[in-house]
């Protein structure tokens, strides 16, 4: 079985009155990062993980959060882990 590196982006729509709690809950999930938040309750989120299952588990966890109205998958990329490690090493030497 080959090792993989998964990156996924989502737009999460949350009820504005639940935005603080949704932000905190998503930020607490392993491999999740929030890049933007609007006062209307939209969040731009990336998920990173070593398997499709790890990504899907986080998407399901986000969808199950109180105050989340929807989570829309925008992008998903899969690369061999070796390629990701090479790219990280290259960025570190710059």
Secondary structure, 3 states (H helix, E strand, C coil): CCCEEEEEEEEEEECHHHHHHHHHHHHCCCCEEEEEECCCCEEEEEEEECCHHHHHHHHHHHHHCCCEEEEEEEEEEEEEHHHHHHHHHHHHHC
